Amino acid sequence: MPGGLPAARLVTARPEERRTAHEYNSWMREGTLHSIGMRLLMGKAGLYLVNTPVFAVPEEVGLQPNHRVLDLGCGRAGLGAMLARIAGLVHNPVGLDISTSMLALAGRDMESESPVDLVAGAATRLPFPDESFHLVLAAYLFKHLEDETLFRMLLEVQRVLKPGGILLGWEFAPTSSKTLNRFHEWLLSPRVKTCRLRGFGALAPYALYAGFRHVDRLHLKVPFLFPPIPRLVVMLQKATGGIAPAPDEICAAELWSSSDAARPA
């Protein structure tokens, strides 16, 4: 596996992340129709349907050929490989995932030139030096993170981004119907316990508390084609220089504690 880390590195992950890795590993090995369908959607054929706006990413974030890119929760790494071709990246994107089954599928998908360097690791314990990347992608990762884990991930992304660097993320969004939201959560993640669909108002405070200077909701020019579920697209930018906002863990902890208390038991 190009650029892969030893599996033992995963012991530094949070228990919630290790559980999600185990659930994904089991799910991806199943022979059910749902599992087969998900593997197809995560592959090259599904990339155009599920991650259609990847074609607009270079323009949206000002991506340059010499920039370094990290894809968090990369799955089969098709997003990073496609972005490398579209933007003409000089350096291979890095794809990080906590599921060894997903990374095994990604390794088989990679072409002989290995367009993506695959790394086994947790989003809350990124195995990279400070200020390593110009762009971090997070496609469909947020729903598998509880609020505290989401905040820890954002802190780590803030650390590994270069000054002025961007976290671009998209995720399935909630609707005004609780019944429909529960159905979407089951449909999207029947084998993974943690599946939380958040709107911008629920996600933005954690980004601000993590120290991001700019927190914006984007409406991309290229629409998502499939499935017919609303999406949330966010662009979080690190301060370019000077005095950066300090992370506020106290306010973040108050927020996730109140959020947990408000959720049904």
C-alpha positions in Angstrom: 0.0 0.0 0.0 1.8 3.2 -1.1 2.6 5.4 1.8 0.7 3.1 4.2 1.3 3.2 7.9 1.4 0.1 10.2 -2.0 -1.0 11.4 -0.7 -0.6 15.0 -0.9 3.2 14.4 -4.7 2.9 14.8 -4.4 2.3 18.5 -4.0 6.1 18.9 -7.5 6.5 17.5 -10.5 7.4 19.7 -12.7 4.3 20.7 -15.5 5.7 18.6 -13.2 5.8 15.5 -11.9 2.2 16.1 -15.5 1.0 16.4 -16.4 2.7 13.1 -13.4 1.1 11.4 -14.5 -2.3 12.6 -18.0 -1.7 11.4 -16.8 -0.5 8.0 -14.4 -3.5 7.7 -17.3 -5.9 8.4 -19.7 -4.1 6.1 -17.3 -3.9 3.1 -16.7 -7.7 3.3 -20.4 -8.6 3.2 -21.9 -10.1 0.1 -25.3 -8.4 0.5 -26.8 -6.2 -2.2 -26.5 -3.1 -0.1 -22.8 -3.8 0.6 -22.1 -4.5 -3.1 -24.0 -1.3 -4.1 -22.0 0.8 -1.6 -18.7 -0.6 -2.9 -19.8 0.3 -6.5 -20.8 3.9 -5.5 -17.5 4.3 -3.7 -15.6 3.2 -6.8 -14.8 5.0 -10.0 -18.2 4.5 -11.5 -20.0 6.1 -8.5 -17.5 8.9 -8.2 -19.2 10.9 -11.0 -22.6 10.5 -9.4 -21.9 11.0 -5.7 -19.0 13.4 -5.8 -19.9 15.3 -9.0 -18.7 18.7 -7.8 -15.1 17.5 -7.7 -14.8 19.1 -11.2 -15.4 22.5 -9.6 -13.0 22.2 -6.7 -9.8 23.6 -8.3 -11.7 26.8 -9.3 -13.5 27.1 -5.9 -10.4 26.9 -3.8 -7.7 28.2 -6.1 -5.9 24.9 -6.3 -2.5 25.1 -8.0 -0.5 22.2 -9.5 2.2 22.5 -6.8 -0.3 22.3 -3.9 -0.4 19.4 -1.5 -3.8 17.7 -0.9 -5.1 15.4 1.9 -8.3 13.4 1.4 -9.8 12.5 4.9 -11.9 9.3 5.0 -10.7 8.7 1.4 -12.6 5.3 1.0 -11.5 4.0 -2.4 -9.5 7.2 -3.0 -11.2 8.0 -6.3 -11.8 11.6 -5.3 -8.1 12.3 -4.7 -7.1 10.5 -8.0 -9.7 12.5 -10.0 -8.6 15.8 -8.4 -5.0 15.0 -9.2 -5.9 14.6 -12.9 -8.2 17.6 -13.1 -5.7 20.0 -11.4 -2.5 18.5 -12.8 -1.1 18.1 -9.3 2.7 17.6 -9.1 2.6 15.8 -5.8 0.4 12.8 -5.2 -2.6 13.5 -3.0 -2.6 11.7 0.3 -5.6 9.5 1.1 -6.2 8.7 4.8 -8.8 6.2 6.0 -9.3 4.3 9.3 -10.8 1.2 7.5 -8.3 -1.3 6.3 -10.9 -2.9 4.1 -11.5 0.5 2.3 -7.8 1.0 1.9 -7.4 -2.5 0.4 -10.1 -1.7 -2.2 -8.3 1.6 -2.9 -5.0 -0.1 -3.4 -6.6 -2.4 -6.0 -8.1 0.6 -7.7 -4.9 2.5 -8.0 -3.2 2.6 -11.4 0.4 1.6 -11.8 1.7 5.1 -11.2 0.0 5.2 -7.7 -1.8 8.6 -8.1 -2.7 8.6 -4.4 -0.5 7.8 -1.4 -2.6 5.7 1.0 -2.3 6.0 4.8 -4.0 4.1 7.5 -4.9 6.4 10.4 -7.5 8.3 12.3 -8.8 11.8 11.5 -8.3 12.9 15.1 -4.6 11.8 15.2 -3.3 12.8 11.8 0.3 11.4 11.3 1.6 14.5 9.5 3.8 17.4 10.5 2.3 20.9 11.1 1.4 22.9 8.0 1.8 20.0 5.6 -1.2 20.7 3.2 -2.8 23.4 1.2 -6.1 21.6 0.9 -7.9 19.0 3.0 -10.9 17.3 1.6 -13.6 15.6 3.7 -16.3 14.0 1.6 -19.0 12.3 3.6 -16.9 12.0 6.7 -18.7 14.3 9.1 -21.8 12.1 9.6 -19.6 9.4 11.2 -18.2 11.7 13.9 -19.9 12.5 17.2 -19.7 16.2 18.1 -16.5 15.9 20.3 -14.8 13.8 17.7 -15.8 16.3 15.0 -14.1 19.1 17.0 -11.0 17.0 17.6 -10.8 16.3 13.9 -11.1 20.0 13.1 -8.3 20.8 15.5 -6.1 18.3 13.7 -7.0 19.7 10.3 -6.2 23.2 11.5 -2.8 22.0 12.6 -1.8 20.3 9.4 -3.1 23.0 7.1 -0.6 25.7 5.8 -1.5 29.3 6.6 -4.4 30.2 4.4 -5.1 26.5 3.7 -8.6 25.3 3.2 -10.8 22.4 4.5 -13.4 21.7 1.9 -16.1 19.3 3.1 -19.4 18.0 1.9 -22.0 15.8 3.6 -25.6 14.7 3.4 -27.7 17.3 5.1 -30.9 17.0 7.2 -34.3 17.9 6.0 -37.2 19.4 8.0 -38.7 15.9 8.4 -37.4 13.9 11.3 -38.9 10.7 9.8 -37.2 11.3 6.5 -33.9 12.1 8.3 -34.1 8.8 10.1 -34.7 7.0 6.9 -31.8 8.7 5.2 -29.5 7.8 8.1 -30.5 4.1 7.8 -30.1 4.2 4.1 -26.7 5.8 4.1 -25.2 3.9 7.0 -27.1 0.7 8.0 -24.0 -1.1 9.4 -22.3 1.9 11.1 -23.7 3.1 14.5 -22.7 6.7 14.3 -24.6 8.6 11.5 -25.5 12.2 12.3 -26.8 14.5 9.6 -25.9 18.2 10.5 -26.9 21.5 9.1 -24.6 24.4 8.8 -25.7 25.9 12.1 -24.7 22.7 13.9 -21.3 22.4 12.3 -20.1 26.0 12.0 -19.6 26.7 15.8 -17.2 23.8 16.1 -15.1 25.1 13.1 -15.0 28.6 14.8 -14.1 27.1 18.2 -11.3 25.1 16.4 -9.7 28.3 15.3 -10.7 28.6 11.6 -10.7 32.2 10.5 -13.4 31.9 7.7 -16.3 29.5 7.9 -18.5 29.6 4.9 -21.3 27.5 3.3 -20.8 27.0 -0.4 -23.3 26.5 -3.3 -21.2 24.7 -5.9 -21.7 25.4 -9.6 -21.7 21.6 -10.3 -24.7 19.8 -8.6 -24.6 16.4 -6.9 -26.3 13.9 -9.2 -27.0 11.0 -6.8 -28.6 10.1 -4.4 -31.4 12.6 -4.2 -30.6 13.7 -0.7 -29.7 17.3 0.2 -26.0 18.1 0.7 -24.1 20.6 2.9 -20.9 22.0 1.5 -18.5 24.0 3.8 -15.2 25.8 3.2 -13.2 26.4 6.3 -10.0 28.5 5.9 -7.1 28.8 8.3 -5.7 32.3 9.1 -3.1 33.5 6.6 -0.8 35.1 9.1 -0.5 37.3 12.1 -2.5 36.3 15.2 -4.7 33.3 14.5 -7.8 32.7 16.6 -7.0 30.4 19.5 -9.0 27.2 19.8 -11.8 27.4 22.4 -12.2 23.9 23.9 -14.3 25.1 26.8 -17.0 26.5 24.6 -16.8 23.5 22.3 -17.2 21.1 25.3 -20.2 23.1 26.5 -21.8 22.8 23.1 -21.3 19.1 22.6 -22.4 18.4 26.2 -25.7 20.4 25.6 -26.1 18.6 22.2 -25.7 15.2 23.8 -28.2 16.1 26.6 -30.8 17.2 24.1 -30.6 14.0 22.0 -33.1 11.2 22.7 -31.7 8.4 24.9 
